[in-house]
Amino acid sequence: MIKYAFLVHHEDFASFLEDVQRIGVLDVTKEKRNLNEEEKALLELSGRYNAAIKVLQRNQENQDQLFDRDSQDVLERFEAILKEREILEADLKKLKKEYSEHSPWGDFDSNAIQDLESKELKIRYFTIPSKRFNPEWELLYPIQVINELNGITYFACVQPDAENFSVPATEVKAPQQSASKLKDSIDKVESEQESLKKELLSLSQYVEMLVNTRSSLLEKIDVKSIYYGVKREVGGSVAVVSGFAPVTSVDELNQYLESKSIVYLTEEATVKDNPPIKLKNGKFASLFEWIGELYVPPSYNELDLTPFFAPFFVMFFGLCMGDIGYGVVFIIAGFILRNKPALANFRPFLILMQWLGLGTVVMGLLSGGIFGEEMASWPFLPHNIQKLFLDRNQMMLFAVGIGFVQILFGLSIKAYNRARKHSNWQFAIGPIAWMIILIGAAMYFVEPLKPYFTYLVYSGVGLLLLFSDPDKGIFGRIGMGLVELYEVTGFFGDLLSYIRLFALGLAGSILGLVVNQIAALALGSLPFGLDYLLFGIVLVFGHGANLALSSLGAFVHPLRLSFVEFYKNSGFEGSGRYYRPFAKKVTQQKD
């Protein structure tokens, strides 16, 4: 990165920011401060647009985009529709509740009831379980059964005001509207909801316009953030701007600065300047950059570990899935979905899914698992092929073994990082000593090499005691080495963590086997071939659920192994920040 510092007169500052934003390579350093009211208003408006875009994008597919309306008008109509829908939803809920309560009373003439009340005749309403209703009540009281529904008898009683008698049933509130009127009201509200739904669908034709408007707002926010966030000198008449740009992208910026005779200074950025980092990965490793961004960015002079954990992540995911069939599903699904225009933004994720599927197929071939079945038990396979598959003990040792390799790989990266950071090869000896110790310890379990394991372990311990901290004197080095030897327990714990890869794969294969056994129970249970239909349904839904559940675990646990075990043993510090150039966002989206 190249560090820039500019001195810009306040009258030229606005045009300077516009030009720098157009060039779009400078990551401008901003002072920490509270937003002013103007910036807060722009952020709030941007958030409203973002909310509208998220909703309308769900129906954007296969719709021609229009730009014949004002974006603010579209936004306000969108928000008004949402409010109207909320009100209608509340009304509909209330009407449906009233309808369920009053519909047993059927239709009635409210004028007739009022006429009776004017003649000092009061209408009372009662309900009672039908089993407890006595038909003789119709002879004893002036009552009329209105309805009998779901074991409840509904009846009304005409009681003169001068008479006072009680009916042995539960008196309920008088219905305010007849059932038909309530049904009409419900139909009307649902019709209005349908109209709003169609209007909302039509607004999906303006998504691209809203996206562009929001991008313009974000550009304004960036400009305001820099305009108000830089230092001012000479009584506020000169703005002092600093920032960073990649070495390979400064030509246009330099030409602009020279053409405008702007006063500026450049120098190569150092760690002390805390410059941003720009990742440079190949096609394969770049698929995993978003996973690496879930953790903290590497420091400016630190190795980006993305290309180093990516191959292990594929293998770990495959081990956790451990099923050839599931891997094939991932590959086919990725192939079908990656070519859909509506999923163009997700294409990198779908390609990654195919890589993870390939890893699942390869790791599944080790154990011979396919949709919950073990190929090693298939009688029609030749014995020579059956014995190629690893059994469960061998798979567990394989999981631990691949973890051992990753730990050694992490230590080798740590050795390189330490030597590079301190510009002194002696700082690499500590991690190398640990590699020698761990390899020596592993030789203990390999019979032909067992007699020699002590030589390697002692050699490693000796190097660790002498080179754990080359900056210190001999006694300081030995003291620090003794302290560092305690970390052997940490390595043991890290190694055991990799057993989870085997355990998850085993759990998934057992669940798949259970699905197969449940599906098999359906065979012969129904006539006319319906048992085969049920058999297929159970297999599809059962393995679909197992695939989803296993995928979640197969993503999370390799993530933990990468960020905890691998990053720790690689000596990852991660105190950097990502390169975010001050650029036109609308132009970036079109790219």
N, C-alpha and C positions, 0 to 999 in steps of 0.2 A: 504494500500500500504506500501511496505517496501522501504526505501530509501537506495541506494547503492552509495558508492564512491570507485573508484579503482585508484591504482597507477600502471601504466604499462610502462615497459621499451620500448623505441622506436623500438628496434629490434623485440620485441614480439608483437607490437601493431597490425600489420596486421593480424597475426594468431589469436590474441585475438578477434578482431572484427569478423572474420570469424566464430569462435566458438560461440560467443554470438549471432550472427545472426542465426546460426543453432538452438540454443536452443530456441530463439524467444520469450522470455518473458519480456525482459527489454525495457522499454520506456526510451531511452537515452536523457538526457538533452543536447541541443545544443545551442551554442552561436549564437546570431544574427550577420550575416555578409553577405557580398556580395559574390555571386558565382564566382569561378575562371573560366578561359576559358575551362578547361577540363570538369568541371561540366556542363557548358552551352552547350558544344558540346554533352554531353550524354543526356541532357534534350531535345535538338533539335532533336536528333536521335530518342529518345523515342516518341516524338510527331509525327514524321513521321510514325513510326510503328503504333501508335494509330490511325492515320488518315486512314492508309491502312486497319487496322483491322475493323474499323467501316464500311467501304465501302464493304469489302469482306464478312463480317458476314451476310449481307442481303441475300446472295445466298448460305450460308453454309449448310442450311438444306438439309438432305438426301445425302450429299456428303461425300465420304470416305476421310479421312484426310491423306495427304502424308507428308513425311519428307525427300524426296530424293533430295532436292535442298538446296542450301545455302540460308538462310533467307535474307541476304543482297542482293543476286541476285534477289530473289522474290520481295523484296521491290523496288529495282531499276527498275525492269521491270514493276511493278505496276505504278510507278510514270511516267515512259516513256510512258506507254499506256495512262495515263491521259493527258499528254501533246499532244500526237498524236491525241487524241480524240478532244481536244480543237482546234487544228489546222484544223482538218477535219470539225468540226462543223462550224468554221468560213468560210472555203471554201464552204461548202454546202449552208450556208446562202447567200453567195455572188452569187453562181451559180444559186440558185433558184430565186434570185432577177433579175439576168440578163435574166433568162429564161422567167420570167413573162413579162419582158420588150420587149424581142426580139422574143418570140415565135409567135406573130401575123404576123411576116414577113416570117415565114416558112423557108424552106431550099433554099439556093442560092449557086451559084458557085462563090466563091471569085476571082478565076482566070479570069472568064468572066468579072467581074466588073473591075478588074485591066486592062484587055484588052481594055475595053471601055474608061477608064480614059487615057490610053496611046494614044487613038485616039481623045483626047481633048473633051471627052463626060463625063460630071459630073453627077453622080447619086445622087439625093436629095430625102429625105424621108419626108413624111407629114402625119399628122393625122388630122381628123376633125370629129365632131359629124355627124353621118349619115344623120340626118335631114337637115343639112346645106350643104351636099355635092350635087353639081350640076352635073348631068350626062353629061351636055354639055361641061364640062371642058375637057372631054376626046377627044372632037373635037377641042377645042381651044389650049390645051397644049399637049405636048408629055408625057402623064402620063399613068400609068397602075395601076389599083386597085389591091392591093395584098390580102386584107382580110377585112372582116367586122365582128367585134366582140364586143359584149356588147354595141352596139349603137355607136361604133367608126369605121370609115372607114380609112383603112391604104392604102396609095398609094405612088408610086415612080414616080419620074419625071426624064427623061433623057434630060439634058440641055447642049447644046454645049457651050464651053467656050466663043465663040465669041458672043453668044446671051445673052441678059440681060432682063429677064422678071420675074415677081413675080407671085406666085400662092397664092390665098387667103385662105391659110390654115396654120396650125402650123407646122413649120419644126422641125423635131426631129433628134437626133443623129443617125448616121448610125449604124446598127447592126454589131457587130464585128464577131459574130459567128452565124452559122445557128442553128435553133431550135433542129435539130437532134443531132448535135455535143454537144450542151449544155446538152441535155437529156442524152447522153452517159456519159458525164463528171459527171453528177449528179448520175447516176447509179453506176459509178465506185467508187465515194466517199462513197455512201451508202453501197456498198459491202465491202469497207475497214472498215467502221464503224462496220459492222456486224461481221467481222473477229476479230476486237479488242474486241468486246463485248463477243465473245465466249472465247477469250484468257483470258479476265478478269474473266469470269465465272470459267475457269479452275484454276485460281489462288486462288479461294475460297477453294480449297483443302488444302491450306497451312495455313489456319487461325490459327489452334492450334500451328503450328510451330512459326508463327509470335507472337502469344500471349506469348509463352514461352520465345522467344527472348526479347520481351519488358519487361517481368517480370525480366529477368536477368539484363537488363539495369537498371531497377528501383532499383534492389538490389545493383548494383554497385554505383548508385547515393546515396543511403542511406549510403553505406560504406564511400564514398568520403566525404559526408556531415559530418559524425562524425570524420573521419580522420583529416579533415582540420578544424573542428569546435570546438574541445576540447581544453582545456587549456594545455599549455606545461610549465613545470618547469625544474629547474636544467639545464639551457641552452638548453632546448628543448629535452633533453634526456629522460624525463619522461612525459607521458601523464596522465592527471588527468581526469578521466571519472566519471560522476555521472548519476544516472537514478533511475527509480522506477519499481517495479515488484509487481504483486498481491501476497498477503500473501499465497494464496493457490497454487502458481505456482513456488515457489522459490527452491524447492528441487534439481532439476537437475542443476540449476544455481549454487547453493552453492556447490554441489558435484564437479562440474567442477572447481570452483575457488580453492577449497581445493586441488584437484588433481594437479593443475598447480602451487600451492604455490603463488598465486597472492595476493598481499596486498590489502585488501579491508575492508571497514567499513560498518555496516548496523545499521539502527535504524528505528523505526516506523515513518512514514511520518506524518507531521503536516500540518495544513492549511498554515502556514508561508512558507512551502517549495513549495507551489503551485503544489502539485502532480496531476497527471492525474486521471480521474475518469473512472471506468469501470461499465457500467450499468448491473444490474442483474434483469431481468424481466422474468416472466413466459411466456408460449406459447402465451397467448392472448395479454398481454401488449407488448411483444417484436415486435408484428406486427406494433405497433404504434411508435417504436423508431425512425424510419426515419422521422416521422412527428415532433417529439420532436426535432430532430437535425436541423430542419429548423430554430429553435430559438437558443439561446445560451445554452451551457451545464450548468448544475447546479454546484455550488461550491462544493469543496471536502467534506465539512461537511453538505451539504444541501440535503434534500430529492429530489429524482428524481420524478418529477410529472407525468411521462408517465403513470404508472398504475392508476393514479387518474383521469386523463382527458380522458383516453381511453373509459370507458363506456359512459361518457357523449357525447363523439364525435360520437359514434354509434347512440345514441338517437337523437342528434342534426341533424346528416345527415338524419336520418329517417324522422324527422319532416320537414326538408327542402324539401325532396322528396315527402313525404305524399301520396304515392300511392302504394297499394298492388301489382299491376301488375308490376310496375317498379322494385320493390324489388324482385319479383320472377324472373324477367329477369336477375338481377345481380347474384342471387344464381345459376341459371341454367348455365349462361355464365361462372361463376367462376368454377363450377363443371366440365364443358367440357374442359376449357382451362388449368386448373391446372394439368391435366394428360398428357398434350402434352410435349414430351421430349424437343422440341425446346424452350419451355417457362419455362424450369426448373428453370432458374434464377429469374423468375418473380413469382414463386409459392407463396411466402409470400404475395405479393401484391394481387394475385388472391384470396387467403384465406381471406385477409382483405376485398376484394370486397364482398365476400359472407357474412361476418359479417355485413358490411354496408347494404347489401341487406336484411338481417334478420331484422336489425333495421328499415329499410324502410317498411317492411311488418308489423311489430308490430305497428309502429306509424301510418301506413296507416289504420290499423284495428280500431284505435281510431276514425278516421273521416269517415271510410267506403269508401274511394276513391279508384277506380280501373280503370286504363286507362281513366281517365277524367270523369268517371261516379260516381255518389254518390249512394251507396248501400241503403242509407236511403230513397231514392225515388223509389226504386223498388217495384212495387205493389204486387208482389208475395211473398215478405218477410213478415212474421208475424209482427204485430205492436209491439209486445214485443221485437223483435229483432231490428226493425228499431229505436226504441227510445234509444237503447244502444249506438248508434253512437253519438259522440260529434258534436254540431253545431259549426259555425265559432267563435262565442263569447266564447264558452267553450274552443275551441282549442287555442284561443289567451291567455286566462287565464292559460291554461295548459303550454303554452310556457313560460310565465312569471313565473309561479310557479316552473317549472323545473330549470329556471335560478336562482330563489331565493334559491332553494336547493343547487345549485352549489356554489353560493356565500357563503352560510353558511358553506359548506364543505371546501371551500378555507380558510375561517377564522379559522376553526378548525385546518387545516394543519399549518396555520401561527402561531397559538398558540403553537403547538407542536414544530415547528422549532425554535421559539424564546426562549422557555424554554430550548431546547436542546443546542442551540448555546451559551446561557449565563449561562447554568447550574443553573438556578434560576427560580422556578415556577412562581414567581411574573410577569415575562415578558410574561407569557401566559394570564394574566388577561385582558390586553388591547383588544386583538382580541375576547376573550370570552365576554367582556363587549359589544362589537359591535354586537355579535350574540344575546345577550339578548335584546339589543335595537331593532334590526331588527325583532326579533320574536315578541316582544311587539307591534311594529308598525303593523305587519301583523295581530295581534289579533284584531285590531280595525275593520278589515273588516270581522271578523267572529262573527256573532251576539251573540251567547251564551257566547263568551269570551270577548266581547267588554268592559264590565264594569271593567275588570281587566287589561286592556292593560297598563294603566298609571303606575301601580305598577312595571311592568317589565321594562318599558322605564326609569323610574326614577332610578330604581336599576342599570340598565346598565350605565346610565349617571354617577351615583355616582362612580361606579367601574372604569369607564374610567378616571374620574378626579383624582382618587387616584392612578391608576396603569398604566397610559399611558407611563410613563418613570420611572421605579423603581430606576434608578441610581440617580435621582435628589431628592432634599428636598421636603417638603410638598407643598411649594408655587410654586416650579418649576414643580412639578407634575400637580398641578391644572392648571398652565399656559399652559403646553403642552397639557393637556386634553382639554382645551377650544379651542386651535388651532386645535386639532384632530377632535373635534366635527363638524368642518366645512366640514369634508369629507362626511357628510351625503348626500350632494348634489351629490357626486361622486357615492355613492351607488345607489341613485335614477337613475342616468344616466346609470349605469351598468345594472340595472334591466330592464330599457326600451330597452336596446340593444337586449335583448332576444326576443323582439317582432318580430325581423327579421326572426326568425325561422318559426313563423306562416305565415308571409307575403310571404316568398319564397314558402312555401308549397301551399298557396292559389294561387299564381301566376302560379305555375306549373299545378295545377288542372284546372284552367281556360283555360290555353293554351291547355291542353289535351281535354277539352270539346269543344273548338273551332275546333280542329282537327277532332273530331267525327262529328261535325255539317257540316264541309266542305265535309267530306267523304260521309255523308248521302245525300248531294246534287247530288252525282253521280248516286245514285240508280234510275233506270227508265229513265236515260238520254241516254243510248246506247242500241242497240239491241244485240241479240245473247249472252246474259250474259256478254258482255263486261263491263257493268256498275258495275257488282260485282268485276271484275278484277280491274277496276279503283278505286272502293271503298277500296279494299284491299291494293292497292299501296299507296293511300293517307294515310291510317291508319298506314302502316309500316313506311313510310318516315316521316310522321308528328309526330308520337310518338317517332320515333328514334331521330329526331331533338330535340324534347322536352326533351327526356331523357338525351341527351348530354348536353343541355343547363342547365337543372336543376341540373345535376351532378356537373357541374362546380361551380355553386352557393352553392350547398349543401356541397362542400368540402371547399371552401374559407371562408365562413362565420362562420362555426364551428371552423375553424382554428383561426379566429380573436377572437372569444369568448374565446377560450382556452388560447391564448397567451396574450390577453389584460385583459379581465375581470377576468378570473380564476387565471392566474399567478399573477396578481397584488394583488388580494385579498388573495392569498396564501403567500404573502410576498416573492415571488421568487426573488433572487438576480442574480444568474446565471453568475458567473465570472470564471467558471472552464474551463477545456480542456479535450478532450476525450483521453483515453488510446490508444496509437498507438505503439505497440511493434516493436522493431527492429528485423525483422524476414525475413525468406526466402519467397518471394512472390510466386514463382513457386509452392512450397509445399502447400501454403495456397489455391491456386486456385484448386489444385487437391483435397484438402479436400472439 
